[in-house]
Amino acid sequence: MIKILKFGGTSLANSKRILSVSKIIEKKYKTNQIAVVLSAPAKITNYLEKLINFAIKQKNYKKIILKIQNKFIKISIKISKKNKKISLEKLLNVIEKEMFFLRKKTKKIYFLKKCSKITYAKIISKGEILSTYIINNILLSKNFNTYLINPVKKIIAQGNILESYVNLKSSIEKIQKINIPSKSIILMPGFIAGNKEKKLVLLGRNGSDYSAAILSACLKSKSCEIWTDVNGILTCDPKIISNAKVLNEITYKNILELSCLGAKVLHPKSIYPLKKFNIPCYIKNTFNKNFLGTKIYKKIKKKNKYNFSITYIDNIYMFNIKILNEKIKYKIQKKILKYIKKKYISIIYLSNLINSKLIYLYIEKKYIKYIKKIFKKNIEKSIYQSKILIKKKKKLSIISIVQPKIKKIKNLIKKIKNSLNHSNIKILNIQKKSKNCISFILKSKNKIVAIKLIHKIMLYKNKINEIFLLGIGGIGKTLLKQINKEKNNLKQKKINIKICLISNSNKLLFKEYGINLNLWKKKFKKVIKKYKKIKLIKKINKKIKKNFYINPIIIDCTSSKKISKQYIKYINNNFHVITANKKFNTGSMKNYKKIRNISSKKNKKFMYETNVGAGLPVIQTIKNIVHTGDKLILFKGILSGSLSYIFGKLDNGMLFSKAVKKAKKKGFTEPDPREDLSGLDVARKLLIIAREFGFNLELKDIKIEKILPKSLKNISLENFLIKIKKFDKYFLKKISLCKQNKKRIRFIGTINKHGKCKIKMSKINKKNPLYKIKNGENAFTFYTKYYQPIPLLIRGYGAGKKVTASGVFSDLLKSIL
């Protein structure tokens, strides 16, 4: 049995691609007799259209003829260099003959300022004719037998000259009368047919696909292969969705729905002959020859990993027809449908709401003039008599999901609605065309974002959570390790985490559909472009504003004040914010309150458990105390893991300078230990605790008894680590005196019931709950109305990258669940 192969314009764009197509033909011929349908090389049809338009407008059209001629000459010369058996002279003579025809016809158009449909069709079809001639010469030079079918004589069409429909029965009769040699490769130019007068007509958009489908039916072919520049039918347009997936199989019914709703894969009229004769069709990639592509046939036998496709139509007008007199509603609808059928208007939806006076009519922009005529002719009187109100909306898009027997349709619509609402996209209407299709009507300006969101919802069974990680120091790196380690467990719990952005202080790595966490370090190293901090923040903000995320989350593992100032902006862009950075919560009280109001209004989470106590549940405990109506009487705590570690080492006799250096090496301190030793880090944590209890305080209100003098503040870190040796004796003496009195020194923060906050080195005895706290532990004692005389105590490691990263991870999971 014969196989039909059709090659599109991109497959024939230049000499290299044409030679590649000839090799595919040769290879296929080894196993089957084949018939080949050919398009014009890419851009040629556009040039020919432009040529006609220029001639009509009396512009300089000769340059366009020269451009077309040069393209074919260039193709011919390069092919002849690769294949010495081809007669270049013969090819150039045919090209010159066709260019002479173009010059002659366009000269006539130029003087008449118009072009007949017959002339238009003859000019536009020259690309397909020349493609076929070139391929034929390549095959003949390699000693293959070829047989050329003239579609003007053998494919019978009717209707509009520029967009004809084939009479399948007549065409089958004509083709089957031909005595085609069994060892010949059949060639036919696509896009062309002949009418009853045997004049050349065109088959309209995707005409070459239609030609291939017709030839398949006429020759009773085994299969029809459409060779293009993509791997098959995709889940979405790859220009919008970079990671669109290939569908292995699709039914005629579903591909027909996709085509009617805007997919530029196969035109609906191309599907009909294939479906009628049950001929399997394969969409294959000329540039990836060994890829199986997509099979289109009657019934899918295997379960596909991806079984949906999203398509769209732009330039849609919606007419909202409100009929006040319900008696005339069906009359009006009948008149609209009758006129639409008569004028061959492609109607997308005409929905009649039950028990409603509304009719929604959706059409493409190009049909507006016809619809206006019907309104004027048939319902103008009713409008005048106020029986009908018509509202028009333009610049709309219809986005459609096609999937065999869409399951849980109500849940799917709800997910999509919620996701689009979060991105401030209003759905104007939802149409359910069939059990395989749902369409969403919205403003065209929101199309790209909506398609990206809908594709993610369809692609991932579990709710996707997109993470933007700012800061990849010790905490950030550890967090990525923890997420990667737990990814399989998270998937089992239906949690899908995608790290979309990773940044440090001067560069970023971004991948919309997720960065591979096994390779992120290598990928990050390869990022060359570096930015200053402000430009980097602007670059991150651009990515955030794209707004095509399902559940986006910013995780700030920096200590940057500039980044913390962006939190309100992030939440306004519908991001959750999780932060280990204390700068925002210890900034102005005005912003402290503002972000909580905005996050509440936007229904977004602002989480910062690690601001105090790293992985310890301090913030959540305070919230529980406040929400249950309890009142704070007194708070005492060791809030710094680094100082807890240092003072614990001093108890064991270690020198102060060594204890500081060791704490820094272990990652207990900030990169500059002076931030810990100054008491500023403790002050920030104490301020956050006080504010969580409802006290309106600023950082300046916290009284700090400093451990070290101010003179060490403005020197380099290197000098500081040398100069602190001077304080070794001072601390040895202080610790020794305390031991004699069976006491210990701890750096303690306190809040009284009036909100007064103090931080100082305190001498405490064994009865104090903070006495045993050391080696990096934190301890928080809450004396409240309910917790007294024995306080509520939270104790554990409050420093270190592992526990802090674990705390951030915990916040992340809370924001997801």
HELIX and SHEET records of a PDB file:
HELIX    1   1 GLY A    9  LEU A   12  5                                   4    
HELIX    2   2 SER A   15  TYR A   29  1                                  15    
HELIX    3   3 ILE A   44  ILE A   56  1                                  13    
HELIX    4   4 LYS A   62  LYS A   82  1                                  21    
HELIX    5   5 LEU A   88  LEU A  112  1                                  25    
HELIX    6   6 LYS A  117  ILE A  124  1                                   8    
HELIX    7   7 LYS A  126  SER A  141  1                                  16    
HELIX    8   8 PRO A  151  LYS A  154  1                                   4    
HELIX    9   9 LEU A  168  GLN A  176  1                                   9    
HELIX   10  10 GLY A  207  CYS A  218  1                                  12    
HELIX   11  11 TYR A  252  CYS A  260  1                                   9    
HELIX   12  12 PRO A  268  LYS A  276  1                                   9    
HELIX   13  13 GLU A  326  ILE A  328  5                                   3    
HELIX   14  14 LYS A  329  LYS A  342  1                                  14    
HELIX   15  15 LYS A  365  TYR A  367  5                                   3    
HELIX   16  16 ILE A  368  ASN A  378  1                                  11    
HELIX   17  17 GLU A  380  TYR A  384  1                                   5    
HELIX   18  18 ILE A  409  HIS A  422  1                                  14    
HELIX   19  19 SER A  444  ASN A  446  5                                   3    
HELIX   20  20 LYS A  447  LEU A  459  1                                  13    
HELIX   21  21 GLY A  474  GLN A  492  1                                  19    
HELIX   22  22 TRP A  520  LYS A  526  1                                   7    
HELIX   23  23 LYS A  533  LYS A  545  1                                  13    
HELIX   24  24 LYS A  561  SER A  564  1                                   4    
HELIX   25  25 TYR A  567  ASN A  572  1                                   6    
HELIX   26  26 MET A  589  LYS A  602  1                                  14    
HELIX   27  27 GLU A  609  ASN A  611  5                                   3    
HELIX   28  28 VAL A  618  HIS A  627  1                                  10    
HELIX   29  29 GLY A  641  ASP A  651  1                                  11    
HELIX   30  30 PHE A  656  LYS A  665  1                                  10    
HELIX   31  31 ARG A  674  LEU A  677  1                                   4    
HELIX   32  32 LEU A  680  GLU A  692  1                                  13    
HELIX   33  33 LEU A  699  ASP A  701  5                                   3    
HELIX   34  34 LYS A  710  LEU A  712  5                                   3    
HELIX   35  35 LEU A  717  LYS A  723  1                                   7    
HELIX   36  36 ILE A  724  PHE A  727  5                                   4    
HELIX   37  37 ASP A  728  GLN A  740  1                                  13    
HELIX   38  38 LYS A  801  ILE A  816  1                                  16    
SHEET    1   A 8 ASN A 145  LEU A 148  0                                        
SHEET    2   A 8 SER A 184  PRO A 189  1                                        
SHEET    3   A 8 ILE A  34  LEU A  38  1                                        
SHEET    4   A 8 LYS A   3  PHE A   7  1                                        
SHEET    5   A 8 SER A 223  THR A 228  1                                        
SHEET    6   A 8 CYS A 281  ASN A 285  1                                        
SHEET    7   A 8 THR A 294  TYR A 297 -1                                        
SHEET    8   A 8 GLU A 249  THR A 251  1                                        
SHEET    1   B 2 ALA A 157  GLN A 158  0                                        
SHEET    2   B 2 TYR A 165  VAL A 166 -1                                        
SHEET    1   C 2 ILE A 192  GLY A 194  0                                        
SHEET    2   C 2 LEU A 200  LEU A 202 -1                                        
SHEET    1   D 6 ILE A 347  ASN A 352  0                                        
SHEET    2   D 6 LEU A 358  GLU A 364 -1                                        
SHEET    3   D 6 SER A 309  ILE A 323 -1                                        
SHEET    4   D 6 ILE A 388  VAL A 402 -1                                        
SHEET    5   D 6 CYS A 437  LYS A 443 -1                                        
SHEET    6   D 6 ASN A 429  SER A 434 -1                                        
SHEET    1   E 6 LEU A 508  PHE A 510  0                                        
SHEET    2   E 6 ILE A 495  SER A 503 -1                                        
SHEET    3   E 6 LYS A 463  LEU A 470  1                                        
SHEET    4   E 6 PRO A 552  ASP A 556  1                                        
SHEET    5   E 6 HIS A 576  THR A 579  1                                        
SHEET    6   E 6 PHE A 606  MET A 607  1                                        
SHEET    1   F 6 LYS A 703  ILE A 704  0                                        
SHEET    2   F 6 CYS A 757  ILE A 764  1                                        
SHEET    3   F 6 ARG A 744  ASN A 752 -1                                        
SHEET    4   F 6 LEU A 632  ILE A 638 -1                                        
SHEET    5   F 6 GLU A 777  THR A 784 -1                                        
SHEET    6   F 6 LEU A 792  TYR A 797 -1                                        
END                                                                             
